[in-house]
Each structure stands twice: as C-alpha cells, then as structure tokens.
C-alpha cells in the first residue's frame, strides 16, 4: 500500500472518529435550555419519611394537602417514581449526585463509626461531585435549608460540597421546638454561614421562612434551592393549632403525624407563593419527593397501596410521591407511567441549566426532559437496581425480584400485584434465575462499603419483611 493511499485511509478514520464522537456527545448531552432563554431556577423540596399514601393526591382520606396537590395537578406526576435507597442518608447521597450511591460505597445509613472503619470516610465521599458542584460551574447560586445528613465532619460540610449557603443542621433529624448548644443530636445547634440562626419557633415553619428568604435574595440570578425538610420524621411533635385541626383522629400518633404533614404542606405553599410573587414561576422547576417510604410504626405513616416500609426494598420503602412542575414548559395534569428514579434529578438539572452530561460523570440517572417532552417515547430505564445492607432488588419491566439472606428470592409481577402480596418466584423460575443472575453480576462488582451501621440493625431489617403493613387507607 503506497503512502498516498495510507494517508487517505487515515484521514477517513479520523473523520469517522470525529463523527462518532459528535454523535456520542449528542447522545450524552441533552440540554433543553431554549435558545436565548434564561437558565431555569430549581426548587427541590424533600419530605422526610413521608408515607406514600399520606397526601390527598396519592389517596389519603384523612390528611388534606392542597398545596402539594396543586403542584401535582399543574405538573407531572410520576406514578412509578423511586428513590435509590430505603433510608434517608444513602437516598440523599444518590439523588444529590445522580449516581447510585452503592457505586461509591454508600451502602448503609449514617450512624456511629464501627470498629475497623476510618471515621474520616463517614460521609459523602469528597471526590464525588454533588448537583451543587455541577450547578455552581454553570453559574448558579446554590443553597440548602434544613437537614444535611451526609457527614458531620468538616470535609463533608455543605459549603465544601457545592453549596454557597447553608441554614440547618448536619445530622439526620431535629427537635421541632428546640435547639441547644449541642453539636450533635436532635437538639443540635443550627448552623448558617449568612446569619446568626434565629430561635426555633416550629422548625418546619422556620425552614419555610428561610426558603422564602433565599428566593427573594437571589431572584435576580439562577438559583438552586434544596428545601430539605425533616417533617414528618420523628420526633412526633406538632403545634397545638395543627393538632386541633385533626382532633377527629383518635390515634394520638396518627393525629400528630397528620398535623405534621399538614404543616409541611403549608410551607410548600409558602415557597411556591414566594416564587410566584417574584415573577419567576415560569422560570422555576419545582420538584417534590420524599427521601424514602414511611416507616409506618414509628411515625404512623401509611404507604398504601404499597406493602412494606422504610428500610425495606418492597414498594412501600422505595416508591415515593414524585412531582416535577414547570409551568409553561411541561403539560400540567400529566401522569408519566414509566419507572423513573430520583437519580434522574441531577442529570436533568444539569442539562436544563445548559450543561453537558459527559461520560466521565458516570451518572446512573438520565435527563428526563426528552421523555417528558415526548422527544423520546421509550422508557427512561430498562431496569433499576437497589442494594441496602442485607437486601438487594431489581426491577425489569413489571417484574421485581427482592433478595434477602435468609430465604429464597421473592418475585412479584407489579402489573397485577402492585401491593406485592403474591410471591411468584417458583411459578416463574426462568424469570427468577435471570433477574437473580443480573442482580448478582452487578452486586459483586460494587465496591466495599465505606462505613457500616451497627450489626444490631441487620436482624431488624430482615424481620421487617415478615410483618404486615396497611395497604388500604383508614376509614
């Protein structure tokens, strides 16, 4: 072969490579920022331990949630919306990074450091970017109000993890009426980098006020607000006014829970109204989710019609109320039928903000906008996988397999058994084997956990699969 011909072949290969690279980049990059338009703002509202069935729009017959319902009625509701873990901290590590948290060792919930583990790694790994980091690079002002729960040490502090402003607490929960000088625990001191935190009135209201303040202070620039509520997580504390509203509920814990959800709803309305008053409603994407399913026993939540609870990989532990609302851009009153994941939020925010989703980001989530706008008719995910300490699960189509260490795998057909009442693993052995193999192939390639919960939690988690949970609304 002569030199001239070799050069022609080489040039062709280079051009082919450039074409392939361009196509690949187009597949990875899906920015829906309209030409000449301002970057949208983001308000991510996260409830804590909210039962799936405890909002009016998800079927509650007891609790009235008009403000959250309005977001649903005028937005897109994901009827099959999932989080990536059944408990608070790993779930948040997932949706704030766009990566399934077990892929970077965040398998367990945060607790006291266990013997043999380095406490310097007891939190969200510092080499993993958050949505805040990505949005800061795109010119956003980023803020968190409320619960952090991704590490107590300073290297994990929100201001070191992509957030410009923080008002809240580092731990996983807080007293609703009192803060002290304690550094840790449910009465820990509140922290802020832009003000001396005020005395707590009722912390759900205080968070709502801080969110409103953030919106008003940053209305002239693109912003990302992480409104991280702890309601209706324990301790079970409500205002006398809200308890009176639900005085007809005889069970005291359930009455308190209903009052706490009511107050959460009031503050969601407060946040939405602040955006409207600033004239930003068509420039703001609202998202409402819970970080996991309701724990049922500890806070009297109800996940109906789903079986299970927080801490299990049954639907009641991982399927959550999930709304995206963007007035003027997404069709209101839409129910999106395919499974989606909270892991999709970070890629969606980046793409909408004008950023590029690069291969090296290794996101497990996808940009949802092409699916919501009808540009992509396929389902966003062929399968979704979970691992949480002693349990693992996989969903493929309508089949869902749950694997536990003390029994045969359980298989459910969610098209006919959304409440997971009938294990059909033995009647569908080929499906069971196939899903078990896929789950195991993924599982054994995951890194070691960076930290562990105490061993006392393992038998508790197994025992949760043997209990009965309400799958119907109360009278």
N, C-alpha and C positions, 0 to 999 in steps of 0.2 A: 504493500500500500504506500503511495507516494505522500510526501509531506503536505501537498495542497489538499488532497482528499482527507487526510487526517485532521487538518485544520477545520475543514467543513463539518466533519462529524463532531469535532469538539465544540464548535460554535453551536451546532444543533442541540447538543446535550446541555450546554449552558442555557440556551433559550428555553428548552424543555424544563430545566430545573427552575428557572425563573417563573415560568407559567405555573408549575406545580406549587411553588412556594406561595404565589399570589392566590391561587385557588384555596390552598390550605389556610392561609391567613384570613381569607374571606369567610371560610367556614368557622374559624375560631373567633373572628371579630364580628360582632353583630350589634353595632351601635345604632340605636333608634333615635338618636338626637336629631330632630328635624333641622334642616339647613337654616341658619340664621336665627334659630330659637335659643332661648336661654337654657342652661342646664337645669334639669328639674331638681327641686328640693326633695329630701326623703325624710319621712317621719315613721320610724319603726317602733310600733307600740307592742310591747311584750307583756302579757299577763303571766303570772307565776302559779303553776299548779291548778289552772282553771280546768274544771270538768268540761268535756266536750258538750254535754247536753245542758249546760247551765247558762246559756244565752237564749233570748227569745227566738232568734233566727235559727238556732240549732235545735229548737224544740222544747225549751223549758216552759213548763206550765206554772212555775212559781216565781221565777225571777224576771223582772222587766228590765231590759237593756236597750232603750230606744236609740241611744247614740251609736252604739256598736252596730245595732240593727240597721241604722241609716247608712253606715259605711258599707254594709253588706248589700243593701237594697240598691245603692247607687254605684256599686263597684262589682268586682269579680270575686265570686266565692269559689274556693277550691273544695269540692265535695270530697276529694281524696287527698287532703293535704297532710303531710307527715313532717315530723321533726326527726333528727338523726340519732336521738337517744331518748331513753325513757326517764331521765332525771335531768335536773337543772343545769349543772355546770358543763358536762360534755355536750349537751344540746346547744348551749350558747356558744361553746367553742366551735361547734360546727357551723351554725348559721352566721356567725361573725367572721368566718374565714372562707366559707364556700367549699370547704374540704371536709369530708367525713373525718371526724376527729380521731377515730381509731387509726387512721393512716399516719398520724404523728404521735401516737402513743397515749391519747387522751381517752382511755377506755373507761375509767372509773369516775365517780363523783369525787369532788374535792373533800378531803377530811384531814384529820391529823396525819402527819407523816409516819409511815410504817418503818419498822426496823429494816435496815439494809438498803433503803432508798435515800437519795440525796434530796434534802428539802429545798435546795436551790432550784429544783425542777418541778416543784409543786405548784404548777400553774400553766397557763397557755405558753407553749414554747416561744422563746423570744425571736426565733428565726422564722416563725410563721406570721405572715402579714395578715392584718385584720382588714375588714372593709374600710375602717377608718384610715388606715395607711394608704390604701388604694385611692380613696376619695380625696385625701389631702393632696396627693400627687396631681389630681385633676382640678385643684383649686378650691375644694370645698372646705368650709368651716365645720368641724365635727364636734359633737358634744354628747355626753351621756348623763342622764339624770336617773339616779337610783342605784339598783343592785348591779354589782360587778361580777363577783363570784368566779373569777378566773385567775386567782392568785393573790395572796396577801402581801408578798414581798414586793419591794420597790421596783424590781425589774419587770413585774407584771402590772404595775400601776397603769390605769387607763391613759394617763398623759404620756406614758412611754410606749403605748400600744396603738397610737393612731388617733387619739382624741385630743382636741385642743382644750376642751372644758370638761370638768367633772364636778358634779354635785351628787353626793351619795355616800355609799359605804362599800368596803371591799368584800365583805362576806356574802353569805348565801341567804340571809334573811335579816329582818329588823323588827323591833318592837314598833307598834304603830303610834304610840303616845309619848315615848321617852327615849332620849339619848343621854349617855353619860360620858365621862372622860375615858371609858374603857376603849382599848384599841381593837379588841375583837369581841365577838358575841353579838347577840341580838339587841343589845343596848349600846353598841359601839358608837363612838363619836362620829358625827357626819363630817365629811371632808369636802372641800371645794377650793379650787385654785383661783376663783374670781370674786369671792366674797367670804365673809365670816358666816357660816351657816346659821340660819335663824333657829329659834326654839321650835321644836316639833309641835304642831297643833294636832293634826292627824296625818300621818306620813303620806297617805295616798293623795290627800289634798295638797300637801306641800310639794310633792313631786309634780302634780299637775300645774301648780303655780310656777315652778321652776322651768317647766317645759314651755309655758306661755312666755315667760321672760326671755328664754333662749330664742324663740321665734321672733319676738319683737326686736331684740338686739341685733339679729342677723338677717333681717328681712331683705336687706339690700344686696346680699351675696348668696351664692348657692350654699345650702347647708344640709347636713345630715344630723338628725336628732334621734338618738337611741333612747326612747322613753321606756326605761326598764323598771316596771312596777314590781312590787313584791306581793300584791294582792292577787288572789286570795290565799297565799301561803300562810301557814301558821306563823306566829301565834294568832289564835282566833280572837280578834279584837275589832269591834265596830263602834261607831258613835251611837249615842242614845237615840238620836234623831232617826238614824237608819234602822236601828233595831225596832223602833216603833212602827216603821213602815211595813215590817214583816212580822209583826206580832201575832199574826194568824198562823204562822208556822210553829207547831207545838215543840218540835225537837229543838233544843237550845243551840246545839252546834250548827244544825242546818239553818236556823234563823240567823245566826251570826254570819255564817258563810254567805247567805243571800244578801245580807246588808253590806258585806264587804265587796261583793261583786257589783252591787248597785252603786257604791261609791266609786269603784273603778270606772264604771260606765259614765258617771257624771264627769269624771276628769278626762275621759276620752273626748266627750263632747266639748269640754273646755279647750282642749288642744286643737280640735278641728275648727272651732269658732275663732281661735286666735289666727289661724291660717287664713280663714275667710276674711276676717277684719283687716288683715294685712294685704288683702287683694291678691293672694298667692294660690288660691285653691286650684286653678288650672295649671299651675307650675309646681305642684307638690304631689308626690306619690305617697300615699298612706298605706302602710301595711299593718295588719293586726294579726297576731298569733299568740298562742300560749307556748311556753317553753317545753311542756310535756303534758301528758294527760293528768287528770285529777287523781290525787292519792286516795280518795273515797273515804277511808277510815279516819284519817287524821283531821280532815277538814270538811267532811260530809259532802264532798263533791259527787257529781253523777256524770258518768261518761256515756250514758245511754245515747244511741242503741248499742254501743260497743262494750264488749267484755274486757275485763282487765282493769289495770290501774297504773299510776306512776310506778316505775320500777320494773314493769313487765313489758315484753315486746308483743303482747296482744294489742289489738287495735286501741283499746282504752288507754294504753300507755304512750302511744306514739302518734295516733291520728288526732289532730287538733283543729279548732276553728282557725281558718286561714283566709284572710281577705286582702286583696290589693285594690286600691281605689285611686284612680287618676282621672278626674273629671275632664271631659273634653277629649280624652285620648283613648280610654277603654270604655267599652259599652257597659253601661250600668245594668244591673239586674241579671248579669250573666253568671251561670253556673258552669265552671270548667270541669269536665268529667274525668280527665285522666289524672293518674297519680302525679303529684309534684312533691318537692322536698323543700324544707326551709334552707337547705344548702344552695338552692337556686337564687336566693336573695342577693348575695354578694355579687355573683356574675351579672345579674340583671341590673343592679345599681351601677356597676362599673360601665357596662355597655351603654346604658341610658345616659350616663354622665359624659359620654364621648370617649371613654377609654377602650383599650384593646384587650381582649381576652387571649392571652398568649399561652402557648403550650407549656411553657415553664411554670405557669401558675399552678398547673395540676389541679384545677378545680374539679370537684365531683359534681357540683351543681352546674346548671346551664342557664343561659339567658332566656327567660320565659317570654319576652316580648314577641318574638316571631310567632310563637304558639298562640298567644293571646290576641294578636292582631290578624290571625288567620293566614299568615305567610307560610307557616309550616303546619300541615294538617296531621302530622304524626304525633304520637305520644312523646313527651319530653324524655321519658326514661323507659327503657326496655325492662329493667329490673332495678330494685332498690334493696340494699343490704344493710343490716344493723348488727352490731355486736355491743353487748353491755355486760361486763364482768363474766358471769357464768352462763349467759344466754346469747344466742345469735338467731337471726331470722333473715329470710329472703322473700321478696315478693316478685313474681314474674307473671305478668298478665293478671288474671284473677286468682292465681294460686299463691298461697302464702304458707311457708314452712317455718316452724319455730323449733329450735334445737336447744335442749336442756341436758345437763349431765347425768340425770338420774332416771331417764325414761326414753322410750322410742321417740323419734321426732314426730311432731304434730303437723298435720296438713289440713288446711282449710280452703274451701272454694268460696271466695268472698262475693262472687256473683250471686250465690244462693244462700250464703250463710255469713252475712256481714257481722253478726254477733258472735261468730266463732264458737258455736255450740256443738258442732259435729266434726270430730277428727276423722278424716277420711284417708289417712296415710296408708293403711293396709289395703284399702279398696283401690288405691291408685299407686301401686308400688313403683312403676316406671317414673312417674312424676316425682315421687318421693326421693327415689335414688338420684335422679337428675339434679333436683334442687339441692339435695344434701351434698352432692359432689361439687356443685358450683359454689356453694357456701363454704365448704371446707377448703377448696382451692384458693379462695380469696382469704380465708381466715388464717391459714398457715403462713401466708406471705406478709402479714401485718407485723409491724414492729412490736417489741415488748412494751408493755405499759410503762409510762414514766413514773407512775405512782399507783398505789392501791388504796382502796378503802380497807377498813379493818375486817378481818376474816369473819367476824360475827354477822356481817351483812349477807354472806353467801347463802347460808341456810334460810335466812329470812326471805331472800329473793326467790329461792326455789319454792318455799311454802306459799308464796303469793299466787302461784299458778294453781294451787289446789283449793282456793277459796272461791266463793260465789260472789258476784258483783251485780248490782242492779243494772238491767238493760232496758228498763222501762221507766218513763217519767212517773214521779209520785203523784198521788191524787191531789 
